[in-house]
């Protein structure tokens, strides 16, 4: 009886959770000429591909997709490696004042992102990084490093220090131990961090609004927000179709890496 009740509750919550997805797809598939908000629950036609094509043509969304793909791949990858190196240095190398260094690195997450937007804008404008892909990569990398260092320090704490000492006795260098021993052991945790940070970068709005303005630089969610103020009324289905396109990459990423992600949630149990 308890199993049936648990299954029923999960199904009900699952349906409630999927209702917004249903509304998004149904309304994104409607023709802009026939779209009405009074029939938002009822599917009338299927023009999803046409609406997506129109969104790509009219909004500069294609350029934003390419730029955001670069940000979501490069910045999390660099942040994961830097975070892993920091965790390795603090735990395995037993860096002097290691905990203090960890506090300094993780201290970057103490202040809300909104507090640093104005200083970031001013600094980027002064050094010529405003509205550049390099500037966006740098800020996304800097924001992603503290969380990466936090997770990797916790993971490497669970690795016996005897592993490092045995590798040193075998003649392995520090870089070789890090690259050939510690990183492979932490593969699940690394993938989980990468997925979370890539999703954050892909869904970012604030930094894109503050530090970019060109179609070939600004992130895709920023472009999507601009579409909402550009297209209204009968064109709302075009905006919703763009929203479907924007959400697809993160869904595909989770589906392809769910095994690694599930392991990584347990700090890389292997």
MIDOSE-1310 file (N, C-alpha, C; in nm, 2 decimals, decimal comma, always signed):
residues 270
xxxx	+0,08/-0,12/+0,00/+0,00/+0,00/+0,00/+0,09/+0,13/+0,00; +0,19/+0,12/+0,08/+0,28/+0,24/+0,09/+0,36/+0,26/-0,04; +0,39/+0,15/-0,11/+0,46/+0,16/-0,24/+0,36/+0,23/-0,34; +0,24/+0,19/-0,34/+0,14/+0,24/-0,44/+0,12/+0,39/-0,41
xxxx	+0,11/+0,43/-0,28/+0,09/+0,57/-0,24/+0,21/+0,65/-0,28; +0,33/+0,60/-0,26/+0,45/+0,67/-0,30/+0,46/+0,69/-0,45; +0,43/+0,59/-0,52/+0,43/+0,60/-0,67/+0,33/+0,70/-0,72; +0,21/+0,70/-0,66/+0,10/+0,80/-0,69/+0,15/+0,94/-0,67
xxxx	+0,21/+0,96/-0,55/+0,25/+1,09/-0,51/+0,36/+1,14/-0,61; +0,45/+1,05/-0,65/+0,56/+1,09/-0,74/+0,51/+1,12/-0,88; +0,41/+1,04/-0,92/+0,35/+1,07/-1,05/+0,28/+1,20/-1,05; +0,20/+1,23/-0,95/+0,13/+1,36/-0,94/+0,23/+1,48/-0,94
xxxx	+0,33/+1,47/-0,86/+0,44/+1,57/-0,86/+0,51/+1,58/-1,00; +0,53/+1,47/-1,06/+0,59/+1,47/-1,19/+0,51/+1,54/-1,29; +0,38/+1,52/-1,29/+0,28/+1,58/-1,39/+0,28/+1,73/-1,36; +0,27/+1,77/-1,23/+0,27/+1,91/-1,20/+0,40/+1,98/-1,25
xxxx	+0,52/+1,91/-1,23/+0,64/+1,96/-1,27/+0,65/+1,98/-1,42; +0,59/+1,89/-1,50/+0,59/+1,90/-1,64/+0,49/+1,99/-1,71; +0,40/+2,04/-1,63/+0,29/+2,13/-1,69/+0,35/+2,25/-1,76; +0,45/+2,32/-1,69/+0,51/+2,44/-1,76/+0,58/+2,40/-1,89
xxxx	+0,64/+2,28/-1,90/+0,70/+2,23/-2,02/+0,59/+2,21/-2,13; +0,48/+2,15/-2,09/+0,37/+2,13/-2,18/+0,32/+2,26/-2,24; +0,30/+2,36/-2,15/+0,25/+2,49/-2,20/+0,35/+2,56/-2,29; +0,48/+2,54/-2,26/+0,58/+2,60/-2,34/+0,58/+2,54/-2,48
xxxx	+0,58/+2,41/-2,49/+0,59/+2,35/-2,62/+0,46/+2,37/-2,70; +0,34/+2,36/-2,63/+0,22/+2,37/-2,71/+0,20/+2,51/-2,76; +0,24/+2,61/-2,69/+0,23/+2,75/-2,74/+0,34/+2,79/-2,83; +0,46/+2,73/-2,81/+0,56/+2,76/-2,91/+0,54/+2,70/-3,04
xxxx	+0,45/+2,59/-3,05/+0,42/+2,53/-3,18/+0,31/+2,59/-3,25; +0,25/+2,69/-3,19/+0,13/+2,76/-3,26/+0,18/+2,86/-3,36; +0,11/+2,88/-3,47/+0,14/+2,98/-3,57/+0,12/+3,12/-3,51; +0,21/+3,21/-3,53/+0,19/+3,35/-3,48/+0,06/+3,41/-3,52
xxxx	+0,01/+3,37/-3,64/-0,12/+3,43/-3,69/-0,24/+3,38/-3,61; -0,23/+3,26/-3,55/-0,35/+3,20/-3,48/-0,33/+3,20/-3,33; -0,22/+3,25/-3,28/-0,19/+3,24/-3,14/-0,28/+3,33/-3,06; -0,35/+3,27/-2,96/-0,43/+3,35/-2,86/-0,40/+3,30/-2,72
xxxx	-0,40/+3,39/-2,63/-0,37/+3,35/-2,49/-0,49/+3,28/-2,43; -0,61/+3,29/-2,49/-0,73/+3,23/-2,43/-0,73/+3,08/-2,45; -0,65/+3,03/-2,54/-0,64/+2,89/-2,57/-0,50/+2,83/-2,55; -0,44/+2,88/-2,45/-0,30/+2,84/-2,42/-0,28/+2,69/-2,39
xxxx	-0,39/+2,63/-2,34/-0,38/+2,49/-2,30/-0,41/+2,39/-2,41; -0,47/+2,45/-2,52/-0,51/+2,36/-2,63/-0,42/+2,37/-2,75; -0,36/+2,25/-2,79/-0,28/+2,25/-2,91/-0,36/+2,27/-3,03; -0,33/+2,36/-3,12/-0,40/+2,39/-3,24/-0,33/+2,35/-3,37
xxxx	-0,20/+2,38/-3,38/-0,13/+2,34/-3,49/+0,02/+2,32/-3,45; +0,10/+2,28/-3,55/+0,24/+2,25/-3,52/+0,33/+2,33/-3,61; +0,37/+2,45/-3,56/+0,46/+2,53/-3,64/+0,59/+2,56/-3,57; +0,63/+2,46/-3,48/+0,75/+2,48/-3,40/+0,88/+2,51/-3,48
xxxx	+0,90/+2,42/-3,57/+1,02/+2,44/-3,65/+1,02/+2,57/-3,73; +0,91/+2,61/-3,78/+0,90/+2,74/-3,85/+0,92/+2,86/-3,76; +0,87/+2,85/-3,63/+0,89/+2,95/-3,54/+1,03/+2,96/-3,49; +1,10/+2,85/-3,48/+1,24/+2,85/-3,44/+1,32/+2,91/-3,55
xxxx	+1,29/+2,88/-3,68/+1,37/+2,94/-3,79/+1,35/+3,09/-3,80; +1,22/+3,13/-3,77/+1,20/+3,28/-3,77/+1,27/+3,35/-3,66; +1,28/+3,28/-3,54/+1,35/+3,34/-3,43/+1,50/+3,35/-3,46; +1,55/+3,25/-3,52/+1,70/+3,26/-3,56/+1,72/+3,37/-3,66
xxxx	+1,63/+3,39/-3,75/+1,65/+3,48/-3,86/+1,63/+3,63/-3,81; +1,54/+3,65/-3,72/+1,50/+3,79/-3,68/+1,57/+3,84/-3,56; +1,63/+3,76/-3,48/+1,68/+3,81/-3,35/+1,83/+3,80/-3,33; +1,90/+3,74/-3,43/+2,05/+3,73/-3,40/+2,07/+3,62/-3,30
xxxx	+1,98/+3,53/-3,29/+1,99/+3,42/-3,19/+2,10/+3,32/-3,23; +2,12/+3,30/-3,36/+2,23/+3,21/-3,41/+2,37/+3,25/-3,36; +2,40/+3,38/-3,37/+2,53/+3,43/-3,32/+2,54/+3,41/-3,17; +2,43/+3,43/-3,10/+2,44/+3,42/-2,95/+2,45/+3,27/-2,91
xxxx	+2,40/+3,18/-2,99/+2,41/+3,04/-2,96/+2,56/+3,00/-2,97; +2,63/+3,04/-3,07/+2,77/+3,01/-3,09/+2,85/+3,07/-2,98; +2,83/+3,20/-2,94/+2,90/+3,26/-2,84/+2,88/+3,19/-2,70; +2,76/+3,16/-2,67/+2,72/+3,10/-2,54/+2,78/+2,96/-2,54
xxxx	+2,78/+2,89/-2,65/+2,85/+2,75/-2,65/+2,99/+2,76/-2,62; +3,06/+2,86/-2,67/+3,20/+2,88/-2,63/+3,22/+2,91/-2,48; +3,13/+3,00/-2,43/+3,14/+3,03/-2,29/+3,11/+2,91/-2,20; +3,01/+2,83/-2,24/+2,97/+2,72/-2,16/+3,06/+2,60/-2,16
xxxx	+3,15/+2,60/-2,26/+3,25/+2,49/-2,27/+3,39/+2,53/-2,21; +3,43/+2,65/-2,25/+3,57/+2,70/-2,21/+3,57/+2,73/-2,07; +3,48/+2,82/-2,02/+3,49/+2,87/-1,88/+3,48/+2,76/-1,78; +3,37/+2,67/-1,79/+3,37/+2,56/-1,69/+3,48/+2,47/-1,69
xxxx	+3,54/+2,44/-1,81/+3,65/+2,35/-1,82/+3,77/+2,41/-1,75; +3,80/+2,54/-1,78/+3,91/+2,60/-1,71/+3,89/+2,61/-1,56; +3,77/+2,64/-1,52/+3,74/+2,65/-1,38/+3,75/+2,52/-1,31; +3,71/+2,41/-1,37/+3,72/+2,28/-1,32/+3,87/+2,24/-1,29
xxxx	+3,95/+2,27/-1,39/+4,10/+2,24/-1,38/+4,16/+2,32/-1,27; +4,13/+2,45/-1,27/+4,19/+2,54/-1,17/+4,14/+2,50/-1,03; +4,01/+2,47/-1,02/+3,96/+2,43/-0,89/+4,02/+2,30/-0,84; +4,04/+2,20/-0,93/+4,10/+2,07/-0,90/+4,24/+2,10/-0,85
xxxx	+4,32/+2,18/-0,92/+4,45/+2,21/-0,89/+4,46/+2,28/-0,75; +4,37/+2,37/-0,72/+4,36/+2,43/-0,59/+4,33/+2,33/-0,48; +4,24/+2,24/-0,50/+4,21/+2,14/-0,40/+4,32/+2,04/-0,38; +4,39/+2,01/-0,49/+4,50/+1,92/-0,48/+4,62/+1,98/-0,40
xxxx	+4,64/+2,11/-0,43/+4,75/+2,18/-0,36/+4,72/+2,19/-0,21; +4,59/+2,22/-0,18/+4,56/+2,24/-0,03/+4,56/+2,10/+0,04; +4,51/+2,00/-0,02/+4,49/+1,87/+0,05/+4,62/+1,78/+0,03; +4,65/+1,75/-0,09/+4,76/+1,66/-0,12/+4,90/+1,71/-0,09
xxxx	+4,92/+1,84/-0,14/+5,05/+1,90/-0,11/+5,06/+1,96/+0,02; +4,95/+1,97/+0,09/+4,94/+2,03/+0,23/+5,01/+2,16/+0,23; +4,95/+2,25/+0,14/+5,00/+2,39/+0,13/+4,99/+2,46/+0,26; +5,10/+2,54/+0,29/+5,10/+2,61/+0,41/+4,99/+2,71/+0,42
xxxx	+4,92/+2,72/+0,53/+4,80/+2,80/+0,54/+4,69/+2,76/+0,44; +4,68/+2,63/+0,41/+4,59/+2,59/+0,31/+4,45/+2,63/+0,33; +4,40/+2,62/+0,46/+4,26/+2,65/+0,48/+4,24/+2,80/+0,46; +4,34/+2,88/+0,49/+4,33/+3,03/+0,47/+4,31/+3,06/+0,32
xxxx	+4,40/+2,99/+0,24/+4,39/+3,00/+0,10/+4,25/+2,96/+0,05; +4,20/+2,85/+0,10/+4,07/+2,80/+0,06/+3,96/+2,91/+0,10; +3,97/+2,97/+0,21/+3,87/+3,07/+0,25/+3,88/+3,19/+0,16; +4,00/+3,23/+0,11/+4,02/+3,34/+0,02/+3,95/+3,30/-0,11
xxxx	+3,97/+3,18/-0,16/+3,92/+3,14/-0,29/+3,76/+3,14/-0,28; +3,71/+3,07/-0,18/+3,57/+3,05/-0,17/+3,50/+3,18/-0,12; +3,58/+3,28/-0,07/+3,52/+3,41/-0,03/+3,46/+3,48/-0,14; +3,49/+3,44/-0,27/+3,44/+3,51/-0,38/+3,29/+3,49/-0,40
xxxx	+3,23/+3,39/-0,33/+3,09/+3,36/-0,33/+3,01/+3,43/-0,22; +3,08/+3,50/-0,13/+3,01/+3,56/-0,02/+2,92/+3,67/-0,06; +2,97/+3,75/-0,15/+2,89/+3,87/-0,19/+2,80/+3,84/-0,31; +2,67/+3,89/-0,31/+2,58/+3,86/-0,42/+2,64/+3,92/-0,55
xxxx	+2,60/+3,85/-0,66/+2,65/+3,89/-0,79/+2,61/+4,03/-0,82; +2,49/+4,07/-0,78/+2,44/+4,21/-0,81/+2,54/+4,32/-0,75; +2,61/+4,29/-0,64/+2,69/+4,39/-0,58/+2,82/+4,42/-0,67; +2,86/+4,32/-0,75/+2,98/+4,34/-0,83/+2,96/+4,38/-0,97
xxxx	+2,83/+4,40/-1,01/+2,80/+4,43/-1,15/+2,86/+4,57/-1,19; +2,83/+4,67/-1,11/+2,88/+4,80/-1,14/+3,03/+4,81/-1,14; +3,10/+4,76/-1,04/+3,25/+4,76/-1,05/+3,30/+4,68/-1,17; +3,24/+4,57/-1,20/+3,28/+4,49/-1,32/+3,26/+4,57/-1,45
xxxx	+3,14/+4,64/-1,46/+3,12/+4,72/-1,58/+3,22/+4,83/-1,59; +3,25/+4,90/-1,48/+3,35/+5,01/-1,48/+3,49/+4,96/-1,52; +3,53/+4,85/-1,46/+3,66/+4,79/-1,49/+3,67/+4,74/-1,63; +3,57/+4,67/-1,68/+3,57/+4,62/-1,81/+3,58/+4,74/-1,91
xxxx	+3,51/+4,84/-1,89/+3,51/+4,96/-1,98/+3,65/+5,02/-1,98; +3,71/+5,03/-1,87/+3,84/+5,09/-1,86/+3,95/+5,01/-1,94; +3,95/+4,88/-1,93/+4,06/+4,80/-1,98/+4,02/+4,74/-2,12; +3,91/+4,78/-2,18/+3,87/+4,73/-2,31/+3,82/+4,59/-2,32
xxxx	+3,77/+4,54/-2,21/+3,71/+4,40/-2,21/+3,56/+4,40/-2,23; +3,50/+4,52/-2,22/+3,35/+4,53/-2,24/+3,31/+4,49/-2,38; +3,21/+4,41/-2,38/+3,15/+4,36/-2,51/+3,25/+4,28/-2,59; +3,33/+4,20/-2,52/+3,42/+4,11/-2,59/+3,40/+3,97/-2,54
xxxx	+3,43/+3,87/-2,63/+3,41/+3,73/-2,59/+3,52/+3,69/-2,48; +3,64/+3,75/-2,49/+3,74/+3,72/-2,39/+3,70/+3,77/-2,25; +3,64/+3,89/-2,25/+3,59/+3,94/-2,12/+3,48/+3,85/-2,06; +3,39/+3,80/-2,14/+3,29/+3,71/-2,09/+3,34/+3,58/-2,04
xxxx	+3,44/+3,52/-2,11/+3,51/+3,40/-2,07/+3,58/+3,42/-1,94; +3,64/+3,53/-1,92/+3,72/+3,56/-1,80/+3,62/+3,57/-1,68; +3,51/+3,64/-1,69/+3,42/+3,66/-1,58/+3,35/+3,53/-1,54; +3,31/+3,45/-1,64/+3,25/+3,32/-1,61/+3,34/+3,23/-1,55
xxxx	+3,47/+3,23/-1,59/+3,57/+3,14/-1,53/+3,59/+3,18/-1,38; +3,61/+3,31/-1,36/+3,63/+3,36/-1,22/+3,52/+3,32/-1,13; +3,40/+3,33/-1,18/+3,28/+3,30/-1,09/+3,27/+3,15/-1,07; +3,31/+3,07/-1,16/+3,30/+2,93/-1,15/+3,40/+2,86/-1,06
xxxx	+3,52/+2,93/-1,05/+3,63/+2,87/-0,98/+3,60/+2,84/-0,83; +3,54/+2,93/-0,75/+3,52/+2,90/-0,61/+3,44/+2,77/-0,58; +3,33/+2,75/-0,65/+3,25/+2,63/-0,63/+3,33/+2,51/-0,67; +3,41/+2,52/-0,78/+3,49/+2,40/-0,82/+3,60/+2,37/-0,72
xxxx	+3,66/+2,47/-0,66/+3,76/+2,45/-0,56/+3,70/+2,39/-0,43; +3,58/+2,43/-0,40/+3,51/+2,38/-0,28/+3,48/+2,23/-0,29; +3,43/+2,19/-0,41/+3,39/+2,05/-0,43/+3,52/+1,97/-0,43; +3,62/+2,01/-0,51/+3,74/+1,93/-0,53/+3,82/+1,92/-0,40
xxxx	+3,82/+2,02/-0,32/+3,89/+2,01/-0,19/+3,82/+1,91/-0,10; +3,69/+1,91/-0,10/+3,62/+1,81/-0,02/+3,64/+1,67/-0,08; +3,65/+1,65/-0,21/+3,67/+1,52/-0,27/+3,81/+1,47/-0,23; +3,91/+1,55/-0,25/+4,05/+1,51/-0,23/+4,07/+1,48/-0,08
xxxx	+3,99/+1,54/+0,01/+4,01/+1,51/+0,15/+3,97/+1,37/+0,18; +3,89/+1,31/+0,10/+3,85/+1,17/+0,12/+3,95/+1,07/+0,06; +4,05/+1,12/-0,01/+4,16/+1,03/-0,07/+4,27/+1,02/+0,03; +4,31/+0,90/+0,07/+4,41/+0,88/+0,17/+4,54/+0,95/+0,12
xxxx	+4,61/+1,01/+0,21/+4,74/+1,08/+0,18/+4,85/+0,98/+0,14; +4,83/+0,85/+0,18/+4,92/+0,74/+0,15/+4,93/+0,73/+0,00; +4,83/+0,75/-0,07/+4,83/+0,74/-0,22/+4,93/+0,84/-0,28; +4,93/+0,96/-0,23/+5,03/+1,06/-0,28/+5,17/+1,02/-0,24
xxxx	+5,19/+0,98/-0,11/+5,32/+0,94/-0,07/+5,38/+0,82/-0,14; +5,29/+0,72/-0,18/+5,34/+0,61/-0,25/+5,38/+0,65/-0,39; +5,31/+0,74/-0,45/+5,34/+0,79/-0,59/+5,47/+0,86/-0,59; +5,50/+0,94/-0,48/+5,63/+1,01/-0,47/+5,74/+0,91/-0,45
xxxx	+5,72/+0,81/-0,37/+5,82/+0,71/-0,36/+5,86/+0,63/-0,49; +5,75/+0,62/-0,57/+5,78/+0,56/-0,70/+5,84/+0,65/-0,80; +5,87/+0,77/-0,76/+5,94/+0,87/-0,85/+5,86/+0,96/-0,93; +5,73/+0,96/-0,91/+5,64/+1,04/-0,99/+5,65/+1,19/-0,95
xxxx	+5,65/+1,28/-1,05/+5,65/+1,42/-1,02/+5,51/+1,47/-0,97; +5,51/+1,59/-0,91/+5,38/+1,64/-0,86/+5,28/+1,66/-0,98; +5,32/+1,71/-1,09/+5,23/+1,72/-1,20/+5,18/+1,59/-1,25; +5,27/+1,49/-1,25/+5,23/+1,36/-1,30/+5,13/+1,30/-1,20
xxxx	+5,15/+1,31/-1,07/+5,05/+1,26/-0,97/+4,92/+1,33/-0,99; +4,92/+1,46/-1,01/+4,79/+1,53/-1,03/+4,72/+1,49/-1,15; +4,79/+1,48/-1,27/+4,73/+1,45/-1,39/+4,69/+1,30/-1,41; +4,78/+1,21/-1,37/+4,76/+1,07/-1,40/+4,69/+0,99/-1,28
xxxx	+4,69/+1,05/-1,16/+4,63/+0,98/-1,05/+4,51/+1,05/-0,99; +4,52/+1,17/-0,95/+4,41/+1,24/-0,88/+4,30/+1,28/-0,98; +4,33/+1,33/-1,09/+4,22/+1,37/-1,18/+4,14/+1,25/-1,23; +4,20/+1,14/-1,27/+4,12/+1,02/-1,30/+4,03/+0,97/-1,19
xxxx	+4,08/+0,98/-1,07/+4,00/+0,94/-0,95/+3,88/+1,03/-0,93; +3,89/+1,15/-0,97/+3,79/+1,25/-0,95/+3,71/+1,28/-1,07; +3,71/+1,19/-1,17/+3,64/+1,22/-1,30/+3,49/+1,24/-1,28; +3,42/+1,17/-1,19/+3,28/+1,19/-1,18/+3,25/+1,32/-1,11
xxxx	+3,33/+1,36/-1,01/+3,31/+1,49/-0,95/+3,34/+1,60/-1,05; +3,44/+1,59/-1,13/+3,48/+1,69/-1,23/+3,36/+1,71/-1,33; +3,31/+1,60/-1,38/+3,20/+1,61/-1,47/+3,08/+1,67/-1,41; +3,04/+1,64/-1,29/+2,93/+1,70/-1,22/+2,95/+1,85/-1,20
xxxx	+3,07/+1,89/-1,17/+3,10/+2,04/-1,15/+3,08/+2,10/-1,29; +3,14/+2,04/-1,39/+3,13/+2,10/-1,53/+2,99/+2,12/-1,57; +2,90/+2,02/-1,55/+2,76/+2,03/-1,59/+2,69/+2,14/-1,52; +2,71/+2,15/-1,39/+2,65/+2,26/-1,31/+2,70/+2,40/-1,35
xxxx	+2,82/+2,41/-1,38/+2,88/+2,54/-1,42/+2,84/+2,58/-1,56; +2,84/+2,48/-1,65/+2,80/+2,50/-1,79/+2,65/+2,54/-1,79; +2,57/+2,48/-1,71/+2,43/+2,52/-1,70/+2,41/+2,66/-1,65; +2,49/+2,70/-1,55/+2,49/+2,84/-1,50/+2,52/+2,94/-1,61
xxxx	+2,63/+2,91/-1,68/+2,68/+3,00/-1,78/+2,57/+3,01/-1,89; +2,51/+2,89/-1,93/+2,42/+2,90/-2,04/+2,29/+2,98/-2,00; +2,25/+2,97/-1,88/+2,13/+3,04/-1,83/+2,15/+3,18/-1,78; +2,28/+3,23/-1,79/+2,31/+3,36/-1,73/+2,23/+3,47/-1,80
xxxx	+2,18/+3,57/-1,72/+2,12/+3,69/-1,78/+2,19/+3,82/-1,73; +2,22/+3,83/-1,60/+2,27/+3,95/-1,55/+2,40/+3,99/-1,60; +2,50/+3,90/-1,61/+2,63/+3,93/-1,66/+2,62/+3,97/-1,81; +2,54/+3,89/-1,88/+2,52/+3,92/-2,02/+2,46/+4,06/-2,05
xxxx	+2,37/+4,10/-1,97/+2,31/+4,23/-1,98/+2,41/+4,34/-1,95; +2,49/+4,32/-1,85/+2,58/+4,42/-1,80/+2,71/+4,44/-1,88; +2,76/+4,33/-1,93/+2,90/+4,33/-1,99/+2,90/+4,31/-2,14; +2,79/+4,30/-2,21/+2,78/+4,28/-2,35/+2,67/+4,35/-2,41
xxxx	+2,68/+4,37/-2,54/+2,57/+4,43/-2,62/+2,56/+4,39/-2,76; +2,66/+4,33/-2,82/+2,66/+4,28/-2,95/+2,60/+4,15/-2,96; +2,54/+4,12/-3,08/+2,48/+3,98/-3,10/+2,58/+3,87/-3,09; +2,70/+3,90/-3,14/+2,80/+3,79/-3,15/+2,88/+3,78/-3,02
xxxx	+2,84/+3,86/-2,92/+2,91/+3,85/-2,78/+2,81/+3,81/-2,67; +2,70/+3,87/-2,67/+2,61/+3,85/-2,56/+2,55/+3,71/-2,55; +2,53/+3,66/-2,43/+2,48/+3,52/-2,41/+2,34/+3,51/-2,47; +2,30/+3,38/-2,48/+2,18/+3,35/-2,55/+2,05/+3,39/-2,47
xxxx	+2,06/+3,38/-2,34/+1,94/+3,42/-2,26/+1,92/+3,57/-2,26; +2,03/+3,65/-2,27/+2,02/+3,79/-2,29/+1,95/+3,83/-2,42; +1,99/+3,75/-2,53/+1,92/+3,78/-2,66/+1,77/+3,74/-2,65; +1,74/+3,63/-2,58/+1,60/+3,59/-2,56/+1,53/+3,70/-2,48
xxxx	+1,59/+3,75/-2,38/+1,52/+3,86/-2,31/+1,49/+3,98/-2,40; +1,59/+4,01/-2,49/+1,57/+4,12/-2,58/+1,45/+4,09/-2,68; +1,43/+3,97/-2,71/+1,32/+3,93/-2,80/+1,19/+3,96/-2,73; +1,18/+3,94/-2,61/+1,05/+3,96/-2,53/+1,01/+4,10/-2,54
xxxx	+1,10/+4,19/-2,55/+1,06/+4,33/-2,56/+1,05/+4,38/-2,71; +1,10/+4,29/-2,80/+1,09/+4,33/-2,94/+0,97/+4,27/-3,01; +0,93/+4,15/-2,97/+0,82/+4,08/-3,03/+0,71/+4,06/-2,93; +0,59/+4,11/-2,96/+0,48/+4,09/-2,86/+0,35/+4,05/-2,93
xxxx	+0,25/+4,03/-2,86/+0,12/+4,00/-2,92/+0,12/+3,87/-2,99; +0,09/+3,88/-3,13/+0,08/+3,76/-3,21/+0,22/+3,70/-3,23; +0,33/+3,77/-3,20/+0,46/+3,71/-3,22/+0,51/+3,64/-3,09; +0,43/+3,62/-2,99/+0,47/+3,56/-2,87/+0,52/+3,41/-2,89
xxxx	+0,45/+3,35/-2,98/+0,49/+3,21/-3,01/+0,63/+3,20/-3,06; +0,68/+3,30/-3,13/+0,81/+3,30/-3,18/+0,91/+3,31/-3,06; +0,88/+3,39/-2,97/+0,96/+3,40/-2,85/+0,96/+3,27/-2,77; +0,85/+3,20/-2,76/+0,84/+3,08/-2,69/+0,92/+2,97/-2,76
xxxx	+0,91/+2,97/-2,89/+0,99/+2,87/-2,97/+1,14/+2,90/-2,95; +1,18/+3,02/-2,94/+1,32/+3,05/-2,91/+1,36/+3,00/-2,77; +1,26/+3,01/-2,67/+1,28/+2,95/-2,54/+1,30/+2,80/-2,54; +1,23/+2,73/-2,63/+1,25/+2,59/-2,64/+1,39/+2,56/-2,69
xxxx	+1,43/+2,63/-2,79/+1,56/+2,61/-2,85/+1,67/+2,64/-2,75; +1,65/+2,74/-2,66/+1,75/+2,78/-2,56/+1,77/+2,67/-2,46; +1,66/+2,60/-2,42/+1,66/+2,50/-2,31/+1,70/+2,37/-2,36; +1,71/+2,34/-2,49/+1,74/+2,21/-2,54/+1,88/+2,16/-2,50
xxxx	+1,99/+2,25/-2,52/+2,12/+2,20/-2,50/+2,15/+2,15/-2,35; +2,09/+2,22/-2,25/+2,11/+2,18/-2,12/+2,04/+2,05/-2,09; +1,92/+2,03/-2,15/+1,85/+1,90/-2,13/+1,93/+1,79/-2,19; +1,98/+1,81/-2,31/+2,06/+1,71/-2,38/+2,19/+1,68/-2,30
xxxx	+2,25/+1,78/-2,24/+2,37/+1,76/-2,16/+2,34/+1,67/-2,04; +2,23/+1,70/-1,97/+2,20/+1,62/-1,86/+2,17/+1,47/-1,90; +2,10/+1,45/-2,01/+2,06/+1,32/-2,05/+2,19/+1,24/-2,09; +2,29/+1,30/-2,15/+2,41/+1,23/-2,20/+2,50/+1,20/-2,08
xxxx	+2,50/+1,28/-1,98/+2,60/+1,27/-1,87/+2,53/+1,24/-1,73; +2,41/+1,19/-1,73/+2,34/+1,17/-1,61/+2,41/+1,06/-1,52; +2,47/+0,96/-1,58/+2,55/+0,86/-1,49/+2,66/+0,93/-1,42; +2,74/+1,01/-1,49/+2,85/+1,08/-1,42/+2,80/+1,18/-1,32
xxxx	+2,69/+1,25/-1,36/+2,63/+1,35/-1,27/+2,58/+1,29/-1,14; +2,52/+1,17/-1,15/+2,46/+1,11/-1,03/+2,58/+1,06/-0,94; +2,69/+1,02/-1,00/+2,80/+0,98/-0,92/+2,87/+1,10/-0,85; +2,87/+1,21/-0,93/+2,94/+1,33/-0,89/+2,86/+1,40/-0,77
xxxx	+2,73/+1,38/-0,77/+2,65/+1,43/-0,65/+2,70/+1,37/-0,52; +2,75/+1,25/-0,53/+2,81/+1,18/-0,41/+2,96/+1,21/-0,39; +3,00/+1,33/-0,45/+3,14/+1,37/-0,45/+3,23/+1,26/-0,51; +3,18/+1,20/-0,63/+3,27/+1,12/-0,71/+3,29/+0,98/-0,65
xx	+3,20/+0,92/-0,59/+3,22/+0,78/-0,54/+3,25/+0,69/-0,66; +3,35/+0,61/-0,66/+3,39/+0,53/-0,77/+3,42/+0,39/-0,73
